[in-house]
Amino acid sequence: MAAFNGNPPPRSGIDPAEWQLRVDLAACYRVFAMLGWTELIYNHITVRIPGPEKHFLINPFGLHYSEVTASNLVRIDLQGNVVGHSDWPVNPAGFTVHAAIHDGIPGAHCVMHTHTTAGMAVACSQAGLSMSNFYSAQLHGKLAYHDFEGITVHADEGPRLVRNIGDRPAVILRNHGLLAWGDTIHRSFAILWLLNRACEIQLATLAMGPAIEVPEAIQRRCTADSLQFDPRFGGGRDMFDALVRQVDRIDPGYRA
C-alpha cells in the first residue's frame, strides 16, 4: 500500500516500516467505523509486522474503532501477549481465531472479522450465501464455511478452522459473522467488502421472494473477470485509498 501523506514522524523506538503499517491499519479501523462495520468495542482487524518474530498489531480492547490511532495499536505475539508497553489490554477471544489463521495459512498477512447485520444473518441461514447476485458471483471457489463452536476462546478450534478455510480468502463463520484474509490490508478489505455486499443484496432479494441463481459457468467467469482480486488493478488498493481520503476529511487524527 502506498504511504499516506502527512503522517507524523514515527514514535521513538518504532521502526519506520512498522509505523507505516500502524498508520495503514489505524486508517482501516477508521474506514470500518465510517462504514458502520463496528460492534461496540468488539471484533478485530489484525496485521502481521514484517520480521522474523511472529508479532502482530491489534486494536486496544476498550476503544471504539473511531478511537484507534497508529500509536495506540497494540503489538502482540502469537499467543496474544502484549509485546512492549501498552496502556490498553487486548481481547483474547478475538485473537484466538486470528492467531490460527495468521500462523496456519501462508499469505494471511491481514485478517478482518465483522458482525454486520447482513453478514450475521447469512451466517445464521441454513443455506448460507446464495450465488444469486452480482457480488456473490465473484466469489466462486473463494468462499469457505466454518461451523460455530461457541465463543472463540479455545485454541483447539484453530486447526479445524484452518482446515475448513484452506486457501479460500472469504469465510462465513456459521452463526457468527464474516471473515476475510489476504496478503495486504487493501486486498483483505476488498474481499470482505464484496462478501458483505453480497450478503446485503441477498437479504434484500429474499424479502421479495425466491432468487434467480447464477449458473456456475457464469460464476466462474465473474470470478475470473473480477478486478477485486487482480494485482494488475491494485487488488482493491484504489478503492481502499479512496475511502481513506474520506476518513482524512472527517478526522486525520488516526495518524498520530
Disulfide bonds with the S-S distance in Angstrom:
none
